[in-house]
Amino acid sequence: MDIPPGSVVITPTELYAEVKGIGTAVAEIKGDVQELRKALPDHESRIRALERRMWWATGVAATFAAGITELVQLLGKG
């Protein structure tokens, strides 16, 4: 068998080892994706809870600001 200089020869055994390695990597990635899918609903519920707290705090701040404004106006008329 005459192989030109600079050529690469890949044997069937080497090819099989590479394909098997790729299969193992895909299986690991599949496991990681399944774990992420399980964790996703938990993250969504946490984000929703943070959003509720943010709107609650915004409402409290707006109410407090309105009350302070009224108080300052009452004291200014004094």
mmCIF file of the N, C-alpha and C atoms, coordinates in Angstrom:
data_MODEL
# 
_entry.id   MODEL 
# 
loop_
_atom_site.group_PDB 
_atom_site.id 
_atom_site.type_symbol 
_atom_site.label_atom_id 
_atom_site.label_alt_id 
_atom_site.label_comp_id 
_atom_site.label_asym_id 
_atom_site.label_entity_id 
_atom_site.label_seq_id 
_atom_site.pdbx_PDB_ins_code 
_atom_site.Cartn_x 
_atom_site.Cartn_y 
_atom_site.Cartn_z 
_atom_site.occupancy 
_atom_site.B_iso_or_equiv 
_atom_site.pdbx_formal_charge 
_atom_site.auth_seq_id 
_atom_site.auth_comp_id 
_atom_site.auth_asym_id 
_atom_site.auth_atom_id 
_atom_site.pdbx_PDB_model_num 
ATOM 1   N N  . MET A 1 1  ? 0.846   -1.172 0.000  1.00 0.00 ? 1  MET A N  1 
ATOM 2   C CA . MET A 1 1  ? 0.000   0.000  0.000  1.00 0.00 ? 1  MET A CA 1 
ATOM 3   C C  . MET A 1 1  ? 0.892   1.236  0.000  1.00 0.00 ? 1  MET A C  1 
ATOM 4   N N  . ASP A 1 2  ? 0.709   2.072  -0.985 1.00 0.00 ? 2  ASP A N  1 
ATOM 5   C CA . ASP A 1 2  ? 1.539   3.265  -1.142 1.00 0.00 ? 2  ASP A CA 1 
ATOM 6   C C  . ASP A 1 2  ? 0.776   4.474  -0.612 1.00 0.00 ? 2  ASP A C  1 
ATOM 7   N N  . ILE A 1 3  ? 1.242   5.025  0.501  1.00 0.00 ? 3  ILE A N  1 
ATOM 8   C CA . ILE A 1 3  ? 0.568   6.166  1.134  1.00 0.00 ? 3  ILE A CA 1 
ATOM 9   C C  . ILE A 1 3  ? 1.378   7.424  0.842  1.00 0.00 ? 3  ILE A C  1 
ATOM 10  N N  . PRO A 1 4  ? 0.739   8.433  0.236  1.00 0.00 ? 4  PRO A N  1 
ATOM 11  C CA . PRO A 1 4  ? 1.466   9.656  -0.075 1.00 0.00 ? 4  PRO A CA 1 
ATOM 12  C C  . PRO A 1 4  ? 1.923   10.369 1.200  1.00 0.00 ? 4  PRO A C  1 
ATOM 13  N N  . PRO A 1 5  ? 3.043   11.078 1.134  1.00 0.00 ? 5  PRO A N  1 
ATOM 14  C CA . PRO A 1 5  ? 3.528   11.828 2.309  1.00 0.00 ? 5  PRO A CA 1 
ATOM 15  C C  . PRO A 1 5  ? 2.491   12.867 2.759  1.00 0.00 ? 5  PRO A C  1 
ATOM 16  N N  . GLY A 1 6  ? 2.347   13.029 4.061  1.00 0.00 ? 6  GLY A N  1 
ATOM 17  C CA . GLY A 1 6  ? 1.395   13.992 4.622  1.00 0.00 ? 6  GLY A CA 1 
ATOM 18  C C  . GLY A 1 6  ? -0.013  13.456 4.756  1.00 0.00 ? 6  GLY A C  1 
ATOM 19  N N  . SER A 1 7  ? -0.253  12.240 4.312  1.00 0.00 ? 7  SER A N  1 
ATOM 20  C CA . SER A 1 7  ? -1.581  11.646 4.410  1.00 0.00 ? 7  SER A CA 1 
ATOM 21  C C  . SER A 1 7  ? -1.807  11.101 5.819  1.00 0.00 ? 7  SER A C  1 
ATOM 22  N N  . VAL A 1 8  ? -3.065  10.946 6.148  1.00 0.00 ? 8  VAL A N  1 
ATOM 23  C CA . VAL A 1 8  ? -3.446  10.382 7.435  1.00 0.00 ? 8  VAL A CA 1 
ATOM 24  C C  . VAL A 1 8  ? -4.187  9.085  7.173  1.00 0.00 ? 8  VAL A C  1 
ATOM 25  N N  . VAL A 1 9  ? -3.819  8.067  7.923  1.00 0.00 ? 9  VAL A N  1 
ATOM 26  C CA . VAL A 1 9  ? -4.491  6.783  7.783  1.00 0.00 ? 9  VAL A CA 1 
ATOM 27  C C  . VAL A 1 9  ? -5.247  6.515  9.073  1.00 0.00 ? 9  VAL A C  1 
ATOM 28  N N  . ILE A 1 10 ? -6.545  6.286  8.926  1.00 0.00 ? 10 ILE A N  1 
ATOM 29  C CA . ILE A 1 10 ? -7.386  5.984  10.087 1.00 0.00 ? 10 ILE A CA 1 
ATOM 30  C C  . ILE A 1 10 ? -7.884  4.562  9.917  1.00 0.00 ? 10 ILE A C  1 
ATOM 31  N N  . THR A 1 11 ? -7.571  3.755  10.892 1.00 0.00 ? 11 THR A N  1 
ATOM 32  C CA . THR A 1 11 ? -7.990  2.359  10.817 1.00 0.00 ? 11 THR A CA 1 
ATOM 33  C C  . THR A 1 11 ? -9.428  2.224  11.301 1.00 0.00 ? 11 THR A C  1 
ATOM 34  N N  . PRO A 1 12 ? -10.090 1.152  10.930 1.00 0.00 ? 12 PRO A N  1 
ATOM 35  C CA . PRO A 1 12 ? -11.448 0.921  11.438 1.00 0.00 ? 12 PRO A CA 1 
ATOM 36  C C  . PRO A 1 12 ? -11.496 0.854  12.966 1.00 0.00 ? 12 PRO A C  1 
ATOM 37  N N  . THR A 1 13 ? -10.462 0.357  13.585 1.00 0.00 ? 13 THR A N  1 
ATOM 38  C CA . THR A 1 13 ? -10.421 0.287  15.048 1.00 0.00 ? 13 THR A CA 1 
ATOM 39  C C  . THR A 1 13 ? -10.386 1.689  15.649 1.00 0.00 ? 13 THR A C  1 
ATOM 40  N N  . GLU A 1 14 ? -9.594  2.574  15.055 1.00 0.00 ? 14 GLU A N  1 
ATOM 41  C CA . GLU A 1 14 ? -9.528  3.959  15.540 1.00 0.00 ? 14 GLU A CA 1 
ATOM 42  C C  . GLU A 1 14 ? -10.862 4.673  15.326 1.00 0.00 ? 14 GLU A C  1 
ATOM 43  N N  . LEU A 1 15 ? -11.469 4.444  14.180 1.00 0.00 ? 15 LEU A N  1 
ATOM 44  C CA . LEU A 1 15 ? -12.762 5.055  13.883 1.00 0.00 ? 15 LEU A CA 1 
ATOM 45  C C  . LEU A 1 15 ? -13.814 4.584  14.879 1.00 0.00 ? 15 LEU A C  1 
ATOM 46  N N  . TYR A 1 16 ? -13.825 3.276  15.162 1.00 0.00 ? 16 TYR A N  1 
ATOM 47  C CA . TYR A 1 16 ? -14.774 2.728  16.127 1.00 0.00 ? 16 TYR A CA 1 
ATOM 48  C C  . TYR A 1 16 ? -14.567 3.364  17.505 1.00 0.00 ? 16 TYR A C  1 
ATOM 49  N N  . ALA A 1 17 ? -13.321 3.524  17.933 1.00 0.00 ? 17 ALA A N  1 
ATOM 50  C CA . ALA A 1 17 ? -13.032 4.125  19.241 1.00 0.00 ? 17 ALA A CA 1 
ATOM 51  C C  . ALA A 1 17 ? -13.542 5.566  19.295 1.00 0.00 ? 17 ALA A C  1 
ATOM 52  N N  . GLU A 1 18 ? -13.378 6.311  18.224 1.00 0.00 ? 18 GLU A N  1 
ATOM 53  C CA . GLU A 1 18 ? -13.854 7.694  18.175 1.00 0.00 ? 18 GLU A CA 1 
ATOM 54  C C  . GLU A 1 18 ? -15.380 7.754  18.235 1.00 0.00 ? 18 GLU A C  1 
ATOM 55  N N  . VAL A 1 19 ? -16.041 6.920  17.469 1.00 0.00 ? 19 VAL A N  1 
ATOM 56  C CA . VAL A 1 19 ? -17.511 6.898  17.464 1.00 0.00 ? 19 VAL A CA 1 
ATOM 57  C C  . VAL A 1 19 ? -18.031 6.502  18.838 1.00 0.00 ? 19 VAL A C  1 
ATOM 58  N N  . LYS A 1 20 ? -17.384 5.536  19.460 1.00 0.00 ? 20 LYS A N  1 
ATOM 59  C CA . LYS A 1 20 ? -17.791 5.119  20.796 1.00 0.00 ? 20 LYS A CA 1 
ATOM 60  C C  . LYS A 1 20 ? -17.601 6.261  21.803 1.00 0.00 ? 20 LYS A C  1 
ATOM 61  N N  . GLY A 1 21 ? -16.490 6.996  21.674 1.00 0.00 ? 21 GLY A N  1 
ATOM 62  C CA . GLY A 1 21 ? -16.248 8.151  22.552 1.00 0.00 ? 21 GLY A CA 1 
ATOM 63  C C  . GLY A 1 21 ? -17.298 9.236  22.369 1.00 0.00 ? 21 GLY A C  1 
ATOM 64  N N  . ILE A 1 22 ? -17.688 9.471  21.121 1.00 0.00 ? 22 ILE A N  1 
ATOM 65  C CA . ILE A 1 22 ? -18.728 10.462 20.846 1.00 0.00 ? 22 ILE A CA 1 
ATOM 66  C C  . ILE A 1 22 ? -20.053 10.018 21.462 1.00 0.00 ? 22 ILE A C  1 
ATOM 67  N N  . GLY A 1 23 ? -20.353 8.730  21.364 1.00 0.00 ? 23 GLY A N  1 
ATOM 68  C CA . GLY A 1 23 ? -21.585 8.207  21.965 1.00 0.00 ? 23 GLY A CA 1 
ATOM 69  C C  . GLY A 1 23 ? -21.606 8.400  23.470 1.00 0.00 ? 23 GLY A C  1 
ATOM 70  N N  . THR A 1 24 ? -20.466 8.188  24.107 1.00 0.00 ? 24 THR A N  1 
ATOM 71  C CA . THR A 1 24 ? -20.369 8.394  25.556 1.00 0.00 ? 24 THR A CA 1 
ATOM 72  C C  . THR A 1 24 ? -20.586 9.864  25.906 1.00 0.00 ? 24 THR A C  1 
ATOM 73  N N  . ALA A 1 25 ? -19.972 10.758 25.124 1.00 0.00 ? 25 ALA A N  1 
ATOM 74  C CA . ALA A 1 25 ? -20.132 12.192 25.374 1.00 0.00 ? 25 ALA A CA 1 
ATOM 75  C C  . ALA A 1 25 ? -21.589 12.620 25.205 1.00 0.00 ? 25 ALA A C  1 
ATOM 76  N N  . VAL A 1 26 ? -22.263 12.106 24.188 1.00 0.00 ? 26 VAL A N  1 
ATOM 77  C CA . VAL A 1 26 ? -23.676 12.437 23.952 1.00 0.00 ? 26 VAL A CA 1 
ATOM 78  C C  . VAL A 1 26 ? -24.529 11.936 25.116 1.00 0.00 ? 26 VAL A C  1 
ATOM 79  N N  . ALA A 1 27 ? -24.224 10.754 25.615 1.00 0.00 ? 27 ALA A N  1 
ATOM 80  C CA . ALA A 1 27 ? -24.982 10.212 26.754 1.00 0.00 ? 27 ALA A CA 1 
ATOM 81  C C  . ALA A 1 27 ? -24.809 11.085 27.990 1.00 0.00 ? 27 ALA A C  1 
ATOM 82  N N  . GLU A 1 28 ? -23.596 11.604 28.217 1.00 0.00 ? 28 GLU A N  1 
ATOM 83  C CA . GLU A 1 28 ? -23.360 12.496 29.361 1.00 0.00 ? 28 GLU A CA 1 
ATOM 84  C C  . GLU A 1 28 ? -24.132 13.795 29.202 1.00 0.00 ? 28 GLU A C  1 
ATOM 85  N N  . ILE A 1 29 ? -24.112 14.342 27.999 1.00 0.00 ? 29 ILE A N  1 
ATOM 86  C CA . ILE A 1 29 ? -24.840 15.591 27.742 1.00 0.00 ? 29 ILE A CA 1 
ATOM 87  C C  . ILE A 1 29 ? -26.339 15.367 27.927 1.00 0.00 ? 29 ILE A C  1 
ATOM 88  N N  . LYS A 1 30 ? -26.837 14.228 27.477 1.00 0.00 ? 30 LYS A N  1 
ATOM 89  C CA . LYS A 1 30 ? -28.263 13.910 27.642 1.00 0.00 ? 30 LYS A CA 1 
ATOM 90  C C  . LYS A 1 30 ? -28.624 13.874 29.125 1.00 0.00 ? 30 LYS A C  1 
ATOM 91  N N  . GLY A 1 31 ? -27.773 13.284 29.946 1.00 0.00 ? 31 GLY A N  1 
ATOM 92  C CA . GLY A 1 31 ? -28.012 13.259 31.388 1.00 0.00 ? 31 GLY A CA 1 
ATOM 93  C C  . GLY A 1 31 ? -28.043 14.653 31.988 1.00 0.00 ? 31 GLY A C  1 
ATOM 94  N N  . ASP A 1 32 ? -27.116 15.512 31.529 1.00 0.00 ? 32 ASP A N  1 
ATOM 95  C CA . ASP A 1 32 ? -27.092 16.886 32.024 1.00 0.00 ? 32 ASP A CA 1 
ATOM 96  C C  . ASP A 1 32 ? -28.365 17.637 31.638 1.00 0.00 ? 32 ASP A C  1 
ATOM 97  N N  . VAL A 1 33 ? -28.822 17.439 30.413 1.00 0.00 ? 33 VAL A N  1 
ATOM 98  C CA . VAL A 1 33 ? -30.044 18.105 29.954 1.00 0.00 ? 33 VAL A CA 1 
ATOM 99  C C  . VAL A 1 33 ? -31.245 17.640 30.769 1.00 0.00 ? 33 VAL A C  1 
ATOM 100 N N  . GLN A 1 34 ? -31.305 16.363 31.073 1.00 0.00 ? 34 GLN A N  1 
ATOM 101 C CA . GLN A 1 34 ? -32.414 15.851 31.882 1.00 0.00 ? 34 GLN A CA 1 
ATOM 102 C C  . GLN A 1 34 ? -32.407 16.451 33.281 1.00 0.00 ? 34 GLN A C  1 
ATOM 103 N N  . GLU A 1 35 ? -31.223 16.634 33.859 1.00 0.00 ? 35 GLU A N  1 
ATOM 104 C CA . GLU A 1 35 ? -31.131 17.270 35.179 1.00 0.00 ? 35 GLU A CA 1 
ATOM 105 C C  . GLU A 1 35 ? -31.592 18.721 35.114 1.00 0.00 ? 35 GLU A C  1 
ATOM 106 N N  . LEU A 1 36 ? -31.215 19.421 34.044 1.00 0.00 ? 36 LEU A N  1 
ATOM 107 C CA . LEU A 1 36 ? -31.642 20.812 33.888 1.00 0.00 ? 36 LEU A CA 1 
ATOM 108 C C  . LEU A 1 36 ? -33.154 20.910 33.733 1.00 0.00 ? 36 LEU A C  1 
ATOM 109 N N  . ARG A 1 37 ? -33.757 19.968 33.019 1.00 0.00 ? 37 ARG A N  1 
ATOM 110 C CA . ARG A 1 37 ? -35.205 19.986 32.862 1.00 0.00 ? 37 ARG A CA 1 
ATOM 111 C C  . ARG A 1 37 ? -35.909 19.807 34.197 1.00 0.00 ? 37 ARG A C  1 
ATOM 112 N N  . LYS A 1 38 ? -35.320 19.004 35.077 1.00 0.00 ? 38 LYS A N  1 
ATOM 113 C CA . LYS A 1 38 ? -35.910 18.804 36.400 1.00 0.00 ? 38 LYS A CA 1 
ATOM 114 C C  . LYS A 1 38 ? -35.791 20.072 37.244 1.00 0.00 ? 38 LYS A C  1 
ATOM 115 N N  . ALA A 1 39 ? -34.691 20.800 37.082 1.00 0.00 ? 39 ALA A N  1 
ATOM 116 C CA . ALA A 1 39 ? -34.448 21.999 37.892 1.00 0.00 ? 39 ALA A CA 1 
ATOM 117 C C  . ALA A 1 39 ? -35.198 23.216 37.368 1.00 0.00 ? 39 ALA A C  1 
ATOM 118 N N  . LEU A 1 40 ? -35.594 23.212 36.108 1.00 0.00 ? 40 LEU A N  1 
ATOM 119 C CA . LEU A 1 40 ? -36.232 24.386 35.500 1.00 0.00 ? 40 LEU A CA 1 
ATOM 120 C C  . LEU A 1 40 ? -37.486 24.848 36.228 1.00 0.00 ? 40 LEU A C  1 
ATOM 121 N N  . PRO A 1 41 ? -38.427 23.987 36.568 1.00 0.00 ? 41 PRO A N  1 
ATOM 122 C CA . PRO A 1 41 ? -39.626 24.475 37.280 1.00 0.00 ? 41 PRO A CA 1 
ATOM 123 C C  . PRO A 1 41 ? -39.281 25.150 38.614 1.00 0.00 ? 41 PRO A C  1 
ATOM 124 N N  . ASP A 1 42 ? -38.265 24.650 39.298 1.00 0.00 ? 42 ASP A N  1 
ATOM 125 C CA . ASP A 1 42 ? -37.851 25.259 40.564 1.00 0.00 ? 42 ASP A CA 1 
ATOM 126 C C  . ASP A 1 42 ? -37.344 26.675 40.330 1.00 0.00 ? 42 ASP A C  1 
ATOM 127 N N  . HIS A 1 43 ? -36.557 26.870 39.283 1.00 0.00 ? 43 HIS A N  1 
ATOM 128 C CA . HIS A 1 43 ? -36.044 28.203 38.977 1.00 0.00 ? 43 HIS A CA 1 
ATOM 129 C C  . HIS A 1 43 ? -37.189 29.146 38.600 1.00 0.00 ? 43 HIS A C  1 
ATOM 130 N N  . GLU A 1 44 ? -38.140 28.649 37.840 1.00 0.00 ? 44 GLU A N  1 
ATOM 131 C CA . GLU A 1 44 ? -39.278 29.480 37.456 1.00 0.00 ? 44 GLU A CA 1 
ATOM 132 C C  . GLU A 1 44 ? -40.073 29.921 38.675 1.00 0.00 ? 44 GLU A C  1 
ATOM 133 N N  . SER A 1 45 ? -40.287 29.028 39.617 1.00 0.00 ? 45 SER A N  1 
ATOM 134 C CA . SER A 1 45 ? -41.043 29.405 40.818 1.00 0.00 ? 45 SER A CA 1 
ATOM 135 C C  . SER A 1 45 ? -40.263 30.417 41.647 1.00 0.00 ? 45 SER A C  1 
ATOM 136 N N  . ARG A 1 46 ? -38.958 30.286 41.698 1.00 0.00 ? 46 ARG A N  1 
ATOM 137 C CA . ARG A 1 46 ? -38.148 31.266 42.436 1.00 0.00 ? 46 ARG A CA 1 
ATOM 138 C C  . ARG A 1 46 ? -38.218 32.639 41.786 1.00 0.00 ? 46 ARG A C  1 
ATOM 139 N N  . ILE A 1 47 ? -38.142 32.672 40.460 1.00 0.00 ? 47 ILE A N  1 
ATOM 140 C CA . ILE A 1 47 ? -38.216 33.949 39.750 1.00 0.00 ? 47 ILE A CA 1 
ATOM 141 C C  . ILE A 1 47 ? -39.579 34.594 39.971 1.00 0.00 ? 47 ILE A C  1 
ATOM 142 N N  . ARG A 1 48 ? -40.647 33.814 39.908 1.00 0.00 ? 48 ARG A N  1 
ATOM 143 C CA . ARG A 1 48 ? -41.985 34.360 40.143 1.00 0.00 ? 48 ARG A CA 1 
ATOM 144 C C  . ARG A 1 48 ? -42.119 34.910 41.558 1.00 0.00 ? 48 ARG A C  1 
ATOM 145 N N  . ALA A 1 49 ? -41.539 34.228 42.530 1.00 0.00 ? 49 ALA A N  1 
ATOM 146 C CA . ALA A 1 49 ? -41.578 34.718 43.912 1.00 0.00 ? 49 ALA A CA 1 
ATOM 147 C C  . ALA A 1 49 ? -40.819 36.032 44.038 1.00 0.00 ? 49 ALA A C  1 
ATOM 148 N N  . LEU A 1 50 ? -39.681 36.133 43.382 1.00 0.00 ? 50 LEU A N  1 
ATOM 149 C CA . LEU A 1 50 ? -38.922 37.392 43.413 1.00 0.00 ? 50 LEU A CA 1 
ATOM 150 C C  . LEU A 1 50 ? -39.698 38.523 42.747 1.00 0.00 ? 50 LEU A C  1 
ATOM 151 N N  . GLU A 1 51 ? -40.379 38.221 41.657 1.00 0.00 ? 51 GLU A N  1 
ATOM 152 C CA . GLU A 1 51 ? -41.187 39.239 40.988 1.00 0.00 ? 51 GLU A CA 1 
ATOM 153 C C  . GLU A 1 51 ? -42.317 39.714 41.894 1.00 0.00 ? 51 GLU A C  1 
ATOM 154 N N  . ARG A 1 52 ? -42.977 38.790 42.610 1.00 0.00 ? 52 ARG A N  1 
ATOM 155 C CA . ARG A 1 52 ? -44.053 39.193 43.526 1.00 0.00 ? 52 ARG A CA 1 
ATOM 156 C C  . ARG A 1 52 ? -43.504 40.110 44.622 1.00 0.00 ? 52 ARG A C  1 
ATOM 157 N N  . ARG A 1 53 ? -42.366 39.753 45.172 1.00 0.00 ? 53 ARG A N  1 
ATOM 158 C CA . ARG A 1 53 ? -41.762 40.589 46.224 1.00 0.00 ? 53 ARG A CA 1 
ATOM 159 C C  . ARG A 1 53 ? -41.400 41.968 45.697 1.00 0.00 ? 53 ARG A C  1 
ATOM 160 N N  . MET A 1 54 ? -40.893 42.015 44.458 1.00 0.00 ? 54 MET A N  1 
ATOM 161 C CA . MET A 1 54 ? -40.515 43.300 43.876 1.00 0.00 ? 54 MET A CA 1 
ATOM 162 C C  . MET A 1 54 ? -41.742 44.202 43.745 1.00 0.00 ? 54 MET A C  1 
ATOM 163 N N  . TRP A 1 55 ? -42.856 43.655 43.236 1.00 0.00 ? 55 TRP A N  1 
ATOM 164 C CA . TRP A 1 55 ? -44.055 44.471 43.076 1.00 0.00 ? 55 TRP A CA 1 
ATOM 165 C C  . TRP A 1 55 ? -44.634 44.875 44.432 1.00 0.00 ? 55 TRP A C  1 
ATOM 166 N N  . TRP A 1 56 ? -44.547 43.996 45.407 1.00 0.00 ? 56 TRP A N  1 
ATOM 167 C CA . TRP A 1 56 ? -45.008 44.337 46.744 1.00 0.00 ? 56 TRP A CA 1 
ATOM 168 C C  . TRP A 1 56 ? -44.171 45.487 47.299 1.00 0.00 ? 56 TRP A C  1 
ATOM 169 N N  . ALA A 1 57 ? -42.850 45.394 47.160 1.00 0.00 ? 57 ALA A N  1 
ATOM 170 C CA . ALA A 1 57 ? -41.962 46.453 47.664 1.00 0.00 ? 57 ALA A CA 1 
ATOM 171 C C  . ALA A 1 57 ? -42.200 47.765 46.920 1.00 0.00 ? 57 ALA A C  1 
ATOM 172 N N  . THR A 1 58 ? -42.474 47.692 45.629 1.00 0.00 ? 58 THR A N  1 
ATOM 173 C CA . THR A 1 58 ? -42.767 48.899 44.851 1.00 0.00 ? 58 THR A CA 1 
ATOM 174 C C  . THR A 1 58 ? -44.039 49.556 45.357 1.00 0.00 ? 58 THR A C  1 
ATOM 175 N N  . GLY A 1 59 ? -45.056 48.764 45.636 1.00 0.00 ? 59 GLY A N  1 
ATOM 176 C CA . GLY A 1 59 ? -46.311 49.306 46.163 1.00 0.00 ? 59 GLY A CA 1 
ATOM 177 C C  . GLY A 1 59 ? -46.118 49.945 47.531 1.00 0.00 ? 59 GLY A C  1 
ATOM 178 N N  . VAL A 1 60 ? -45.350 49.291 48.387 1.00 0.00 ? 60 VAL A N  1 
ATOM 179 C CA . VAL A 1 60 ? -45.076 49.856 49.711 1.00 0.00 ? 60 VAL A CA 1 
ATOM 180 C C  . VAL A 1 60 ? -44.324 51.174 49.569 1.00 0.00 ? 60 VAL A C  1 
ATOM 181 N N  . ALA A 1 61 ? -43.330 51.213 48.698 1.00 0.00 ? 61 ALA A N  1 
ATOM 182 C CA . ALA A 1 61 ? -42.544 52.437 48.505 1.00 0.00 ? 61 ALA A CA 1 
ATOM 183 C C  . ALA A 1 61 ? -43.419 53.566 47.967 1.00 0.00 ? 61 ALA A C  1 
ATOM 184 N N  . ALA A 1 62 ? -44.314 53.261 47.033 1.00 0.00 ? 62 ALA A N  1 
ATOM 185 C CA . ALA A 1 62 ? -45.200 54.287 46.470 1.00 0.00 ? 62 ALA A CA 1 
ATOM 186 C C  . ALA A 1 62 ? -46.152 54.809 47.544 1.00 0.00 ? 62 ALA A C  1 
ATOM 187 N N  . THR A 1 63 ? -46.691 53.915 48.342 1.00 0.00 ? 63 THR A N  1 
ATOM 188 C CA . THR A 1 63 ? -47.592 54.323 49.419 1.00 0.00 ? 63 THR A CA 1 
ATOM 189 C C  . THR A 1 63 ? -46.853 55.187 50.440 1.00 0.00 ? 63 THR A C  1 
ATOM 190 N N  . PHE A 1 64 ? -45.666 54.778 50.794 1.00 0.00 ? 64 PHE A N  1 
ATOM 191 C CA . PHE A 1 64 ? -44.852 55.537 51.747 1.00 0.00 ? 64 PHE A CA 1 
ATOM 192 C C  . PHE A 1 64 ? -44.532 56.927 51.197 1.00 0.00 ? 64 PHE A C  1 
ATOM 193 N N  . ALA A 1 65 ? -44.168 56.988 49.911 1.00 0.00 ? 65 ALA A N  1 
ATOM 194 C CA . ALA A 1 65 ? -43.854 58.274 49.289 1.00 0.00 ? 65 ALA A CA 1 
ATOM 195 C C  . ALA A 1 65 ? -45.069 59.197 49.281 1.00 0.00 ? 65 ALA A C  1 
ATOM 196 N N  . ALA A 1 66 ? -46.239 58.653 48.995 1.00 0.00 ? 66 ALA A N  1 
ATOM 197 C CA . ALA A 1 66 ? -47.460 59.467 48.986 1.00 0.00 ? 66 ALA A CA 1 
ATOM 198 C C  . ALA A 1 66 ? -47.759 59.967 50.397 1.00 0.00 ? 66 ALA A C  1 
ATOM 199 N N  . GLY A 1 67 ? -47.560 59.111 51.388 1.00 0.00 ? 67 GLY A N  1 
ATOM 200 C CA . GLY A 1 67 ? -47.798 59.512 52.775 1.00 0.00 ? 67 GLY A CA 1 
ATOM 201 C C  . GLY A 1 67 ? -46.835 60.600 53.219 1.00 0.00 ? 67 GLY A C  1 
ATOM 202 N N  . ILE A 1 68 ? -45.578 60.480 52.860 1.00 0.00 ? 68 ILE A N  1 
ATOM 203 C CA . ILE A 1 68 ? -44.586 61.508 53.213 1.00 0.00 ? 68 ILE A CA 1 
ATOM 204 C C  . ILE A 1 68 ? -44.934 62.827 52.537 1.00 0.00 ? 68 ILE A C  1 
ATOM 205 N N  . THR A 1 69 ? -45.381 62.755 51.292 1.00 0.00 ? 69 THR A N  1 
ATOM 206 C CA . THR A 1 69 ? -45.756 63.978 50.568 1.00 0.00 ? 69 THR A CA 1 
ATOM 207 C C  . THR A 1 69 ? -46.913 64.675 51.288 1.00 0.00 ? 69 THR A C  1 
ATOM 208 N N  . GLU A 1 70 ? -47.907 63.933 51.679 1.00 0.00 ? 70 GLU A N  1 
ATOM 209 C CA . GLU A 1 70 ? -49.044 64.504 52.419 1.00 0.00 ? 70 GLU A CA 1 
ATOM 210 C C  . GLU A 1 70 ? -48.575 65.107 53.737 1.00 0.00 ? 70 GLU A C  1 
ATOM 211 N N  . LEU A 1 71 ? -47.723 64.417 54.434 1.00 0.00 ? 71 LEU A N  1 
ATOM 212 C CA . LEU A 1 71 ? -47.225 64.897 55.717 1.00 0.00 ? 71 LEU A CA 1 
ATOM 213 C C  . LEU A 1 71 ? -46.460 66.199 55.549 1.00 0.00 ? 71 LEU A C  1 
ATOM 214 N N  . VAL A 1 72 ? -45.625 66.267 54.530 1.00 0.00 ? 72 VAL A N  1 
ATOM 215 C CA . VAL A 1 72 ? -44.847 67.486 54.287 1.00 0.00 ? 72 VAL A CA 1 
ATOM 216 C C  . VAL A 1 72 ? -45.790 68.648 53.932 1.00 0.00 ? 72 VAL A C  1 
ATOM 217 N N  . GLN A 1 73 ? -46.835 68.371 53.145 1.00 0.00 ? 73 GLN A N  1 
ATOM 218 C CA . GLN A 1 73 ? -47.777 69.427 52.798 1.00 0.00 ? 73 GLN A CA 1 
ATOM 219 C C  . GLN A 1 73 ? -48.539 69.911 54.033 1.00 0.00 ? 73 GLN A C  1 
ATOM 220 N N  . LEU A 1 74 ? -48.934 68.986 54.893 1.00 0.00 ? 74 LEU A N  1 
ATOM 221 C CA . LEU A 1 74 ? -49.644 69.370 56.119 1.00 0.00 ? 74 LEU A CA 1 
ATOM 222 C C  . LEU A 1 74 ? -48.757 70.196 57.032 1.00 0.00 ? 74 LEU A C  1 
ATOM 223 N N  . LEU A 1 75 ? -47.509 69.785 57.168 1.00 0.00 ? 75 LEU A N  1 
ATOM 224 C CA . LEU A 1 75 ? -46.574 70.521 58.036 1.00 0.00 ? 75 LEU A CA 1 
ATOM 225 C C  . LEU A 1 75 ? -46.225 71.874 57.440 1.00 0.00 ? 75 LEU A C  1 
ATOM 226 N N  . GLY A 1 76 ? -46.215 71.976 56.109 1.00 0.00 ? 76 GLY A N  1 
ATOM 227 C CA . GLY A 1 76 ? -45.904 73.240 55.457 1.00 0.00 ? 76 GLY A CA 1 
ATOM 228 C C  . GLY A 1 76 ? -47.005 74.267 55.625 1.00 0.00 ? 76 GLY A C  1 
ATOM 229 N N  . LYS A 1 77 ? -48.260 73.831 55.753 1.00 0.00 ? 77 LYS A N  1 
ATOM 230 C CA . LYS A 1 77 ? -49.390 74.743 55.921 1.00 0.00 ? 77 LYS A CA 1 
ATOM 231 C C  . LYS A 1 77 ? -49.474 75.267 57.345 1.00 0.00 ? 77 LYS A C  1 
ATOM 232 N N  . GLY A 1 78 ? -48.929 74.447 58.268 1.00 0.00 ? 78 GLY A N  1 
ATOM 233 C CA . GLY A 1 78 ? -48.978 74.610 59.664 1.00 0.00 ? 78 GLY A CA 1 
ATOM 234 C C  . GLY A 1 78 ? -49.178 75.866 60.292 1.00 0.00 ? 78 GLY A C  1 
# 
